[in-house]
Amino acid sequence: MGRTKLLLADFVLSFMWVCSGVLLRIIVIQHLGFGHSPLAEAIKIAFSIANMFFFAFLVKITRGGAYNPLTVLADAISGDFNNFLYCAGARIPTQVVGSIVGVKFLIDTIPEVGRGPRLNVDIHQGALTEGVLTFAIVTISLGLTTKIRENFFMKTWISSLSKLALHILGSDLTGGCMNPASVMGWAYARGDHITKEHFFVYWLAPIEATILAVWTFNLLVQPAKEDNTASKSKSD
């Protein structure tokens, strides 16, 4: 896919992703009339999983479009330097702009949407929370890509459940976002996108966790692959 088309896909997917979570919540709570009951939570979880399947399908048909800078960064770290510059200098900013435009669209059309995820603990605990959650989901994603690359349904199912579980674990602390672009959209709308809390918790910690997850995964998985290959060669 051409780089310009890929940037366009990133923008559109980021715009759609930041809107989808809010729209799902409004549909379940307001339009379906379930309020905040346990049934509403169950339905919201089901809708969220269906939503992640939909976006996984969009990523597939756009041949690499993404709505999360951490996904792009994880791939870029393992690639060549030119690809890293392209991802860091073009794709990630495009995703941020898409999220900002999406949030602005939501606030302009549905004023009661709220103000997005916010930090409810101190900066150190928040950074640790987002870092641990990000490390976990990046490691899971790398494992799924390595082990069950061709099975779209199983890969998306496990990934969706993992993301949802980690989001629930961190929702009361930081929002359990694991997506700097989406958080940036809401922070920009609130005017607190240049605070140290936002930078450390929602950008620096997830980026460091992503780098650490990729390096750790490569360190542990590559030797195992090489050992298996060597064992097969000897047996042959």
C-alpha positions as CSV (number, residue, x, y, z in Angstrom):
1,M,0.0,0.0,0.0
2,G,1.3,3.5,-0.9
3,R,2.5,5.6,1.9
4,T,0.0,8.4,1.2
5,K,-2.9,5.9,1.2
6,L,-1.5,4.4,4.4
7,L,-1.5,7.8,6.1
8,L,-5.1,8.4,4.9
9,A,-6.1,5.0,6.4
10,D,-4.4,5.9,9.7
11,F,-6.3,9.2,9.8
12,V,-9.7,7.7,9.1
13,L,-9.2,4.7,11.4
14,S,-8.1,7.0,14.3
15,F,-11.1,9.3,13.7
16,M,-13.5,6.3,13.7
17,W,-11.9,4.6,16.7
18,V,-12.1,7.6,19.0
19,C,-15.8,8.1,18.0
20,S,-16.7,4.4,18.2
21,G,-16.2,4.0,22.0
22,V,-18.4,7.0,22.8
23,L,-21.1,6.0,20.4
24,L,-21.3,2.5,21.8
25,R,-21.7,3.8,25.3
26,I,-24.5,6.2,24.2
27,I,-26.3,3.4,22.3
28,V,-26.2,1.0,25.2
29,I,-27.0,3.5,28.1
30,Q,-29.3,6.0,26.4
31,H,-30.9,4.5,23.3
32,L,-31.3,0.9,24.4
33,G,-32.3,2.2,27.9
34,F,-30.2,-0.2,30.0
35,G,-28.6,2.6,32.1
36,H,-25.7,1.4,34.2
37,S,-27.1,-2.0,35.2
38,P,-25.0,-5.2,35.0
39,L,-26.9,-6.1,31.9
40,A,-25.7,-2.9,30.3
41,E,-22.1,-3.7,31.1
42,A,-22.5,-7.2,29.6
43,I,-24.0,-5.7,26.4
44,K,-21.3,-3.1,26.3
45,I,-18.6,-5.7,26.5
46,A,-20.2,-7.7,23.7
47,F,-20.5,-4.6,21.5
48,S,-16.9,-3.7,22.3
49,I,-15.6,-7.1,21.2
50,A,-17.7,-6.8,18.0
51,N,-16.3,-3.3,17.5
52,M,-12.7,-4.6,17.8
53,F,-13.4,-7.3,15.2
54,F,-14.7,-4.6,12.9
55,F,-11.6,-2.5,13.3
56,A,-9.4,-5.6,12.9
57,F,-11.2,-6.2,9.6
58,L,-10.6,-2.6,8.6
59,V,-6.9,-2.9,9.4
60,K,-6.8,-6.0,7.2
61,I,-8.5,-4.5,4.2
62,T,-6.4,-1.3,4.4
63,R,-3.3,-3.5,4.5
64,G,-1.7,-2.1,7.6
65,G,-3.8,1.0,8.5
66,A,-3.6,1.6,12.3
67,Y,-5.3,3.8,14.9
68,N,-2.8,3.2,17.8
69,P,0.7,4.7,17.7
70,L,2.0,1.8,19.8
71,T,1.1,-0.7,17.1
72,V,3.0,1.3,14.6
73,L,5.9,1.8,17.0
74,A,6.2,-1.9,17.8
75,D,6.5,-2.7,14.0
76,A,8.9,0.2,13.4
77,I,11.3,-0.8,16.1
78,S,11.9,-4.2,14.4
79,G,12.2,-2.6,10.9
80,D,14.8,-0.5,9.2
81,F,15.7,3.1,10.2
82,N,13.9,4.7,7.2
83,N,10.6,2.9,8.2
84,F,11.1,4.0,11.8
85,L,11.4,7.7,10.7
86,Y,8.4,7.4,8.5
87,C,6.3,5.9,11.3
88,A,7.5,8.4,14.0
89,G,7.5,11.4,11.7
90,A,4.4,10.8,9.7
91,R,2.1,7.9,10.8
92,I,2.0,8.7,14.5
93,P,1.3,12.4,14.0
94,T,-1.4,11.5,11.5
95,Q,-3.1,9.2,14.0
96,V,-2.9,12.0,16.6
97,V,-4.5,14.5,14.2
98,G,-7.2,12.0,13.3
99,S,-8.1,11.5,17.0
100,I,-8.1,15.2,17.7
101,V,-10.5,15.8,14.8
102,G,-12.7,12.9,15.9
103,V,-13.0,14.3,19.4
104,K,-13.8,17.7,18.1
105,F,-16.5,16.2,15.9
106,L,-18.0,14.4,18.8
107,I,-18.0,17.4,21.1
108,D,-19.5,19.6,18.4
109,T,-22.3,17.1,17.5
110,I,-22.9,15.5,20.9
111,P,-22.0,18.0,23.6
112,E,-22.8,15.5,26.4
113,V,-20.2,13.0,25.5
114,G,-18.0,13.9,28.4
115,R,-14.3,14.7,28.5
116,G,-12.6,11.4,28.0
117,P,-10.2,9.4,30.2
118,R,-8.4,11.2,33.0
119,L,-5.7,10.4,35.5
120,N,-7.2,9.5,38.9
121,V,-4.0,8.6,40.7
122,D,-0.6,10.3,41.2
123,I,1.7,10.6,38.2
124,H,4.1,7.8,39.2
125,Q,1.3,5.2,39.8
126,G,-0.4,6.3,36.6
127,A,2.8,5.9,34.5
128,L,3.4,2.5,36.1
129,T,-0.2,1.4,35.3
130,E,-0.1,2.5,31.7
131,G,3.4,1.0,31.3
132,V,2.4,-2.4,32.7
133,L,-0.8,-2.5,30.6
134,T,1.0,-1.5,27.5
135,F,3.8,-4.0,28.1
136,A,1.2,-6.8,28.5
137,I,-0.8,-6.0,25.4
138,V,2.2,-5.5,23.1
139,T,3.7,-8.8,24.3
140,I,0.4,-10.6,23.7
141,S,0.1,-9.0,20.2
142,L,3.6,-10.0,19.3
143,G,2.9,-13.6,20.5
144,L,-0.3,-13.8,18.5
145,T,1.4,-12.5,15.4
146,T,4.1,-15.1,15.7
147,K,2.1,-18.1,16.7
148,I,-1.3,-17.8,14.9
149,R,-0.6,-15.3,12.1
150,E,-3.0,-16.8,9.6
151,N,-6.0,-17.4,11.9
152,F,-7.8,-14.1,11.8
153,F,-10.7,-15.1,14.0
154,M,-8.7,-16.6,16.8
155,K,-6.0,-13.9,16.7
156,T,-8.7,-11.2,16.9
157,W,-10.7,-13.0,19.6
158,I,-7.7,-13.4,22.0
159,S,-6.5,-9.9,21.3
160,S,-9.9,-8.3,21.9
161,L,-10.5,-10.2,25.2
162,S,-7.0,-9.2,26.3
163,K,-7.4,-5.5,25.5
164,L,-10.8,-5.5,27.2
165,A,-9.5,-7.2,30.3
166,L,-6.5,-4.8,30.6
167,H,-8.8,-1.8,29.9
168,I,-11.1,-2.8,32.8
169,L,-8.1,-3.3,35.1
170,G,-6.8,0.2,34.5
171,S,-10.1,2.1,33.8
172,D,-10.4,3.4,37.4
173,L,-6.8,4.6,37.5
174,T,-5.8,6.0,34.2
175,G,-8.7,5.0,31.9
176,G,-6.8,1.9,30.8
177,C,-6.2,3.5,27.4
178,M,-3.0,2.0,25.9
179,N,-3.5,4.4,23.0
180,P,-1.7,7.7,23.2
181,A,-3.4,9.1,20.1
182,S,-6.9,8.7,21.6
183,V,-5.9,10.2,24.9
184,M,-4.3,13.1,23.1
185,G,-7.6,13.8,21.3
186,W,-9.4,14.2,24.6
187,A,-6.6,16.0,26.3
188,Y,-6.4,18.5,23.5
189,A,-10.1,19.2,23.8
190,R,-9.7,19.8,27.5
191,G,-6.5,21.9,27.0
192,D,-4.3,19.8,29.2
193,H,-2.3,18.1,26.4
194,I,1.0,19.8,27.3
195,T,1.0,18.9,31.0
196,K,3.7,16.7,32.4
197,E,1.1,14.3,33.7
198,H,-0.2,13.7,30.2
199,F,3.3,13.4,28.7
200,F,4.7,11.0,31.3
201,V,1.6,8.8,31.8
202,Y,0.1,8.6,28.4
203,W,3.1,9.0,26.1
204,L,6.5,8.3,27.7
205,A,5.4,5.3,29.8
206,P,3.6,3.5,27.0
207,I,6.4,4.1,24.5
208,E,9.0,2.9,26.9
209,A,6.9,-0.2,27.7
210,T,6.4,-0.9,24.0
211,I,10.2,-0.7,23.3
212,L,10.9,-3.0,26.3
213,A,8.2,-5.5,25.2
214,V,9.6,-5.7,21.7
215,W,13.2,-6.1,22.9
216,T,12.2,-8.7,25.6
217,F,10.1,-10.7,23.1
218,N,12.8,-10.7,20.5
219,L,15.4,-11.7,23.2
220,L,13.3,-14.6,24.4
221,V,11.6,-15.8,21.2
222,Q,14.4,-15.6,18.7
223,P,16.8,-17.9,20.6
224,A,13.9,-20.4,21.0
225,K,13.3,-20.3,17.3
226,E,17.0,-20.8,16.5
227,D,17.2,-23.7,18.9
228,N,14.2,-25.4,17.3
229,T,15.7,-24.9,13.8
230,A,19.1,-26.2,15.0
231,S,17.4,-29.3,16.5
232,K,15.5,-30.0,13.3
233,S,18.7,-29.7,11.3
234,K,20.5,-32.1,13.5
235,S,17.7,-34.7,13.4
236,D,17.6,-34.5,9.6
